[in-house]
Amino acid sequence: MLLEQQRRDVCLTARRLAECGLARHEGGSVSVRSGSLVTVTPAGVPLEKVEPADCPVLSIDAGVLEGRREPAAETTLHTAAYRSSDAGAVVQAYGDHAAVVAAALAELPPVHHSAARLGGAIPVTEYATYGTGELADHLVKALKSKRAALLANHGGLAVGAGPVEAFEHARLLEWLCGVYIRARSLGEPRVLTEDELAEVRARDSYAWAGPDIL
């Protein structure tokens, strides 16, 4: 079986996605890359019930190579993300907060310092029907120098070096959307500047003590 470990990683991440409420109904998908091959969650199977043998394996450029089920409709988003970045895993989620922001804003402003991990302000793509090449093209534009993007009137998508990082980025995106929504209910949120975000990234490059502990 091709990509046995990666298939297991997809299943584990899919279950985590469902358990923490980042998947709704049949929404949400996960993929992991190994070289030019990708394994992805299948269509028509709830994320909490996906088994390794369910996960099809695709060549990024040549379509399905192995698998007893069809790939998720959102696979076009995953392959587009891999073609345009060095990502090792992609998580596409439908958390409530991300869905709200993706339905209302043109971008998610950086209102918390941890937004620096995702690239700062997170753009919301133009709307297109799910599973289409048009939406994949919009995603490629939105992901430039970012580790996450919001899909207009859909939800969110995050990339990472591996499935653990991609999942954590998706969870962080959902949390940041929730922070913005709650802050906006109190007034106009203070948005961090690019200089402030750059300082956060510099600080993150140190261990816990940082450059100014003494």
Secondary structure, 3 states (H helix, E strand, C coil): CCCHHHHHHHHHHHHHHHHCCCCCCCCCEEEEEECCEEEECECCCCHHHCCHHHCCEEECCCEEEECCCCECCCHHHHHHHHHCCCCCEEEEECCHHHHHHHHHCCEECCCCHHHHHHCCCEEECCCCCCCCHHHHHHHHHHCCCCCEEEECCCEEEEEECCHHHHHHHHHHHHHHHHHHHHHHHHCCCCCCCHHHHHHHHHHHCCCCCCCCCC
